[in-house]
Amino acid sequence: MMALLSTAKPYSVLILRAGPNFASDDAPPVIWEHGRRNFGLRDTGVLAVVLPVRDDSDVLGVGCSPVRRGDHAIMAADPGVLAAYSPSRSPVRGLPGRHAA
């Protein structure tokens, strides 16, 4: 286990909660664009995992990305984060699963 722990890689975790404009009439198309953008970011490896949350908690989604230069700017430009979500971001270290690229 110690040998495996030494191979942990840095990631950023972004947790999204509803922001003040989440329930506005203008939010649905912006949230759709946020989701579409996340698919593209996942396809290019910017986001390692995209996790919509479907329970009764106040967390709406979680994203995980490998740490890289400009990571914060990529999320700061997200239309959903700008218009509908309240984000928090934390640095973490993790061990990708065998299925992860």
Residue pairs with C-beta under 8 A, 6 or more apart in sequence:
4 95
5 95
7 95
8 93
8 94
8 95
9 66
9 67
9 93
9 94
9 95
9 96
10 66
10 67
10 91
10 92
10 93
11 48
11 64
11 65
11 66
11 67
11 91
11 92
11 93
11 94
12 64
12 65
12 66
12 67
12 71
12 72
12 89
12 90
12 91
12 92
13 62
13 63
13 64
13 89
13 90
13 91
13 92
14 62
14 63
14 64
14 65
14 75
14 87
14 88
14 89
15 59
15 61
15 62
15 87
15 88
15 89
15 90
16 59
16 60
16 61
16 62
16 63
16 80
16 81
16 85
16 86
16 87
17 58
17 59
17 60
17 85
17 86
17 87
17 88
18 58
18 60
18 84
18 85
18 86
19 83
19 84
19 85
19 86
20 86
21 27
21 83
21 84
22 31
22 60
22 84
22 85
24 84
26 83
27 83
27 84
30 79
30 80
30 83
30 84
31 80
31 84
33 79
33 80
34 78
34 79
34 80
34 81
34 84
34 85
35 80
37 78
37 79
37 80
38 47
38 50
38 63
39 50
41 47
41 50
41 65
41 74
42 48
42 49
42 50
45 66
45 101
46 65
46 68
46 71
46 74
47 63
47 64
47 65
48 64
48 65
48 66
48 96
48 100
48 101
49 62
49 63
49 64
50 61
50 63
51 61
51 62
51 63
51 64
52 60
52 61
53 59
53 60
53 61
53 62
60 85
61 85
63 75
64 92
64 94
65 71
65 74
67 91
72 89
75 81
75 87
75 89
76 82
81 87
